Amino acid sequence: MNTTIERTKAVQPDYAILPIFSQRFSPYAFSSKQVNTEDLRACFEAARWAMSSYNEQPWRYLIARAENQEEFDKIVSCLWDANQAWAKKAPVLALGFYKKSFSQNDKPNKAAPHDLGAASAFLTVEATQRGLYVHQMIGVDPDKVREQFDIPEDFEPHTAMAIGYLGSLEDLQALPDGYADRDRAERSRKSQDEILFSGQFGKAASL
Ligand SMILES: Cc1cc2nc3c(=O)[nH]c(=O)nc-3n(C[C@H](O)[C@H](O)[C@H](O)COP(=O)(O)O)c2cc1C
């Protein structure tokens, strides 16, 4: 059964944007289909070319494919239970880290988590363009990451992400209770009037 059409949930944006942004979403059900190396490399290449404060490029990722079971399970064990439940079925998992200080002068880099987020967003756009889906997670136990992997002191384990192809309706139904509803939930966003101001904070922008 081809279930791709039923599984998509593109939204109608208020203003015309690149379709990739309205089509992308964070699925809970992934296909077990492997992701080819070229596509994976391209995703992280896009991350690599993200902008960052002082071009520090504070992001680091630690990746495992499901077929490399030992490494994959180690990443799974670092996720909160609520994320393990669905993420363990994705074909690729990655942990996201940021370097806490600037390499140049050891001063704290306030922009580091922001820049990790920017890199992950770039990665997500490239993935989407390639027919892949990304579901990011903050539900990660940093202490567990440090325990499982030898993380240098100046790096903060911060996020994780699942990468893969969209799961079928069968994959969706195989998830534990509640996750299918979350996967199918309508994508909603605040209006521009709630996030874009002019004159004073909270006053909808007049452009
Ligand atoms: C930094 C970040 C952390 C997130 N953490 C989690 C998480 O721990 N568990 C989860 O199920 N979803 C997580 N999400 C997914 C968000 O819930 C999702 O992006 C949001 O609801 C919007 O839905 P959409 O991505 O489908 O548009 C995270 C997303 C981001 C960007």
The ligand as an SDF file (V2000), in Angstrom:
LIG
                    3D

 31 33  0  0  0  0  0  0  0  0999 V2000
   15.0040   21.8390   19.4560 C   0  0  0  0  0  0  0  0  0  0  0  0
   13.7960   20.9620   19.3490 C   0  0  0  0  0  0  0  0  0  0  0  0
   13.5410   20.0320   20.3330 C   0  0  0  0  0  0  0  0  0  0  0  0
   12.4460   19.1600   20.2340 C   0  0  0  0  0  0  0  0  0  0  0  0
   12.2740   18.1860   21.1790 N   0  0  0  0  0  0  0  0  0  0  0  0
   11.3270   17.2420   20.9980 C   0  0  0  0  0  0  0  0  0  0  0  0
   11.2730   16.1260   21.8680 C   0  0  0  0  0  0  0  0  0  0  0  0
   12.0770   15.9640   22.7890 O   0  0  0  0  0  0  0  0  0  0  0  0
   10.2980   15.2010   21.6490 N   0  0  0  0  0  0  0  0  0  0  0  0
    9.4020   15.3300   20.6210 C   0  0  0  0  0  0  0  0  0  0  0  0
    8.5530   14.4550   20.4750 O   0  0  0  0  0  0  0  0  0  0  0  0
    9.4590   16.3590   19.7590 N   0  0  0  0  0  0  0  0  0  0  0  0
   10.4110   17.3220   19.9090 C   0  0  0  0  0  0  0  0  0  0  0  0
   10.5080   18.3550   19.0130 N   0  0  0  0  0  0  0  0  0  0  0  0
    9.5640   18.4630   17.8770 C   0  0  0  0  0  0  0  0  0  0  0  0
    8.5740   19.6030   18.0850 C   0  0  0  0  0  0  0  0  0  0  0  0
    7.5870   19.2080   19.0130 O   0  0  0  0  0  0  0  0  0  0  0  0
    7.9690   20.0070   16.7210 C   0  0  0  0  0  0  0  0  0  0  0  0
    8.9810   20.5370   15.8990 O   0  0  0  0  0  0  0  0  0  0  0  0
    6.8460   21.0310   16.8990 C   0  0  0  0  0  0  0  0  0  0  0  0
    5.7510   20.4940   17.5750 O   0  0  0  0  0  0  0  0  0  0  0  0
    6.3640   21.5560   15.5510 C   0  0  0  0  0  0  0  0  0  0  0  0
    5.9380   20.5100   14.7460 O   0  0  0  0  0  0  0  0  0  0  0  0
    6.5120   20.3110   13.2760 P   0  0  0  0  0  0  0  0  0  0  0  0
    8.0250   20.1600   13.3850 O   0  0  0  0  0  0  0  0  0  0  0  0
    5.8940   19.0320   12.7870 O   0  0  0  0  0  0  0  0  0  0  0  0
    6.1410   21.4860   12.4630 O   0  0  0  0  0  0  0  0  0  0  0  0
   11.5770   19.2430   19.1030 C   0  0  0  0  0  0  0  0  0  0  0  0
   11.8430   20.2020   18.1190 C   0  0  0  0  0  0  0  0  0  0  0  0
   12.9410   21.0360   18.2180 C   0  0  0  0  0  0  0  0  0  0  0  0
   13.2280   22.0130   17.1130 C   0  0  0  0  0  0  0  0  0  0  0  0
  1  2  1  0
  2  3  1  0
  2 30  2  0
  3  4  2  0
  4  5  1  0
  4 28  1  0
  5  6  2  0
  6  7  1  0
  6 13  1  0
  7  8  2  0
  7  9  1  0
  9 10  1  0
 10 11  2  0
 10 12  1  0
 12 13  2  0
 13 14  1  0
 14 15  1  0
 14 28  1  0
 15 16  1  0
 16 17  1  0
 16 18  1  0
 18 19  1  0
 18 20  1  0
 20 21  1  0
 20 22  1  0
 22 23  1  0
 23 24  1  0
 24 25  2  0
 24 26  1  0
 24 27  1  0
 28 29  2  0
 29 30  1  0
 30 31  1  0
M  END
$$$$
